[in-house]
Amino acid sequence: FPSHDISPGEILTASAMDSIGLWKITTPTVSSTGGTASVSSGVITFATSTELRINSAFSADCVNYLILAQIWGSATSFARWRLRTGNSDSNTNVYTQAGLTTSSVAAGLSAYNQNAQPQWQPFAEFGTSESNGCVSQIIVQRPFQALRTGASSVVNNLDSAGVYNLSHVHTPATSYDGFTVIPNSGSISGTIRIYGYRS
């Protein structure tokens, strides 16, 4: 990314905007167990995958990231999420998450928490088509820095109008450049877009 410091009173130019704002990450690489996965102009598209691996998504260019995903499955299920580096997942019990969930048929809010798990769960229950899958917005904090990684996710389950608002922590102080998405059962299809926050 180009870099340019902006001083008070300076006229903002297009070149100055090169170093700030939300930038689409166009360089990730993907592989899939089962099905297919590809990247075009930064949009990751996958179909009938039983494990989706995304590398080179995070780098020193950005500290924090926004991930926009839509996922549906071969069966009504949910998907798990692991950080990865060097083509290897962090898959020990070092993930925690907590938050609230509700739905159109719920009487109120319910607590949702998991401690010492081998993955996060930022993709709620989804249906079996694009129209009734789940859509997720995930902010990932400091994944490439050798510090604890945090994340927050807002997930809409379009199959039953369910909503999850979750906070996530990954405790190892390790640098990660990607993540893996794994359905709890069956296979998943969908799209993922990754954006980095520049400041």
Protein Blocks (a to p, Z undefined) as FASTA:
>chain_A
ZZddddehiacdfklmmmgcjdddfkbccddeehidddeehiacdehiabdcdehkbcfk
bmbdcdddddddfbdcdddddddeehiacfbdfbccddddddfkbgbdcddddehiabdc
fbccddfbfklmccdddddehklpccddddddddddfklopacddddddfbdcddfbdcd
ddfbhcdedddddddddZZ
